[in-house]
Amino acid sequence: MAGHPYPICLDAKLEDIGKHLQRTIQPGTQILVVSQEKIVELYFQRLAAGLREYQVQLVTFPAGEEEKNLNRLQALTTEAVAFGLNREGVIIALGGGVVGDLAGFLAATYMRGVRFLQVPTTLLAQVDSSIGGKVAVNHPAGKNLLGAFYPPLAVWTDFSTLDTLPWEEAQNGLAETIKHAILGDQELFDFLEKYVEQIKKREGSIWREMISRSIAVKVRIVSEDEKEKGTRALLNLGHSFGHALESAMGYTGITHGQGVSIGLAAAANIAQQRGHIKSQETQRIHTLLRDFGLPVNISGVTPEQLLLKMGADKKNREGKKVIILPVRIGRAMAFRDCSDDELMQAWREVVVC
Ligand SMILES: NC(=O)c1ccc[n+]([C@@H]2O[C@H](COP(=O)([O-])OP(=O)(O)OC[C@H]3O[C@@H](n4cnc5c(N)ncnc54)[C@H](O)[C@@H]3O)[C@@H](O)[C@H]2O)c1
């Protein structure tokens, strides 16, 4: 990747990670593995089997977005100190996006930075959060408010870890994959449409193809814009709407994937109103989302509340809302001229009484 290249190892077996590390990390080096209990039960033994030449210490914290905060960072820091982790040490994040963001922020800040590896175990983490070098914790004033660009040494992606992922968690990653298809890979969109049933049945070869293509879109975009100065904004497709929705609902009763899904539906609606895409393309987007059990409508909030929340989006620039819209399936662009009337209309189309 531009500036800070690192390998993204796909279909890599957890137990083989040691062979990869031996090339760059001395035997005997301290490795702190950060994870969550459920993931440890499922996968830690396999990971540890490949790390016998190192001094490994495992630390865990409870699952949940609410754990991604400064208190938990401090507790993990205390455990790292108790282990005696020094500047030569390495931190491995074994888990989903919460583990990756928190362990990554710990790695970025502990002793001003220690080496870090991502071992993503959710679909969202494999196609999205482990790639691009962003790490963060939340603050009461905002999600991911304290963060850094801190690329890992490598991303070690073992597709087999997804076998145990609950379907609702898979849906969060599918929403991001559909986003990647809409903004950057028409063939991926066609592929998702064609293999809906196989994807729902989790057929291995189809998932491998889907994940690899989804990752390729993210890699292409973040490689062009490592520090989020330009094209990386395209990854925000559906998210300015989704974040507004999650925030208006107080982050309860709606998953991130559901927010993104409704956001993608709303973005398609505006794009159609403006003549960027045809009604048939909007329909394809809505149908694909619904095929995976993702919503395209919401109730319990008003369009007015949602528009207000959009004004607070941290991705807005110079007081203007930056809205990413599809201009065809497979391509998106950033717009700064969407009027509040247009946005209200888009919200009215997705909000049902
Ligand atoms: N850094 C970035 O660029 C970036 C991008 C997108 C999202 N994120 C962040 O990612 C986080 C969401 O990540 P997520 O969706 O992976 O959620 P998550 O990390 O909370 O994981 C979801 C649940 O799945 C469990 N789990 C993980 N792997 C499992 C497996 N293989 N089998 C069974 N259960 C498993 C976890 O323990 C957890 O309970 C958010 O905090 C978000 O802000 C970061």
The ligand as a Tripos MOL2 file, in Angstrom:
@<TRIPOS>MOLECULE
LIG
   44    48     1     0     0
SMALL
NO_CHARGES

@<TRIPOS>ATOM
      1 N1        -10.8050    0.8280   11.3080 N.am      1 LIG1
      2 C1        -11.6390    0.8620   10.3050 C.2       1 LIG1
      3 O1        -11.3070    1.2640    9.1880 O.2       1 LIG1
      4 C2        -13.0540    0.3890   10.5080 C.ar      1 LIG1
      5 C3        -13.9190    0.2170    9.4180 C.ar      1 LIG1
      6 C4        -15.1940   -0.2860    9.6490 C.ar      1 LIG1
      7 C5        -15.6030   -0.5970   10.9450 C.ar      1 LIG1
      8 N2        -14.7380   -0.3990   11.9830 N.ar      1 LIG1
      9 C6        -15.1370   -0.7210   13.3560 C.3       1 LIG1
     10 O2        -15.4000   -2.1290   13.4220 O.3       1 LIG1
     11 C7        -16.2560   -2.3560   14.5390 C.3       1 LIG1
     12 C8        -17.2940   -3.3960   14.1650 C.3       1 LIG1
     13 O3        -16.6150   -4.6010   13.8610 O.3       1 LIG1
     14 P1        -17.3790   -6.0050   13.7290 P.3       1 LIG1
     15 O4        -18.5850   -5.8170   12.8990 O.co2     1 LIG1
     16 O5        -16.3640   -6.9870   13.3150 O.co2     1 LIG1
     17 O6        -17.9240   -6.2740   15.2000 O.3       1 LIG1
     18 P2        -17.2510   -6.9110   16.5100 P.3       1 LIG1
     19 O7        -15.7920   -6.7940   16.5050 O.co2     1 LIG1
     20 O8        -17.9950   -6.3380   17.6600 O.co2     1 LIG1
     21 O9        -17.6090   -8.4600   16.3780 O.3       1 LIG1
     22 C9        -18.9640   -8.8260   16.4060 C.3       1 LIG1
     23 C10       -19.2150  -10.0290   17.3270 C.3       1 LIG1
     24 O10       -18.7530  -11.2090   16.6690 O.3       1 LIG1
     25 C11       -17.9310  -11.9620   17.5590 C.3       1 LIG1
     26 N3        -17.0110  -12.6890   16.7070 N.ar      1 LIG1
     27 C12       -15.9240  -12.2260   16.0700 C.ar      1 LIG1
     28 N4        -15.4060  -13.1550   15.2830 N.ar      1 LIG1
     29 C13       -16.1650  -14.2540   15.4220 C.ar      1 LIG1
     30 C14       -16.1450  -15.5470   14.8420 C.ar      1 LIG1
     31 N5        -15.2430  -15.8720   13.9130 N.pl3     1 LIG1
     32 N6        -17.0800  -16.4420   15.2130 N.ar      1 LIG1
     33 C15       -18.0460  -16.0870   16.1110 C.ar      1 LIG1
     34 N7        -18.1340  -14.8790   16.6660 N.ar      1 LIG1
     35 C16       -17.2040  -13.9740   16.3280 C.ar      1 LIG1
     36 C17       -17.3110  -10.9310   18.4640 C.3       1 LIG1
     37 O11       -16.8630  -11.5020   19.6560 O.3       1 LIG1
     38 C18       -18.4840   -9.9740   18.6490 C.3       1 LIG1
     39 O12       -19.3480  -10.4790   19.6400 O.3       1 LIG1
     40 C19       -16.8420   -1.0080   14.9390 C.3       1 LIG1
     41 O13       -16.2390   -0.5850   16.1370 O.3       1 LIG1
     42 C20       -16.4200   -0.0810   13.8080 C.3       1 LIG1
     43 O14       -16.2340    1.2460   14.2240 O.3       1 LIG1
     44 C21       -13.4820    0.0820   11.7890 C.ar      1 LIG1
@<TRIPOS>BOND
     1     1     2 1
     2     2     3 2
     3     2     4 1
     4     4     5 ar
     5     4    44 ar
     6     5     6 ar
     7     6     7 ar
     8     7     8 ar
     9     8     9 1
    10     8    44 ar
    11     9    10 1
    12     9    42 1
    13    10    11 1
    14    11    12 1
    15    11    40 1
    16    12    13 1
    17    13    14 1
    18    14    15 2
    19    14    16 1
    20    14    17 1
    21    17    18 1
    22    18    19 2
    23    18    20 1
    24    18    21 1
    25    21    22 1
    26    22    23 1
    27    23    24 1
    28    23    38 1
    29    24    25 1
    30    25    26 1
    31    25    36 1
    32    26    27 ar
    33    26    35 ar
    34    27    28 ar
    35    28    29 ar
    36    29    30 ar
    37    29    35 ar
    38    30    31 1
    39    30    32 ar
    40    32    33 ar
    41    33    34 ar
    42    34    35 ar
    43    36    37 1
    44    36    38 1
    45    38    39 1
    46    40    41 1
    47    40    42 1
    48    42    43 1
@<TRIPOS>SUBSTRUCTURE
     1 LIG1         1 GROUP 0 **** ****
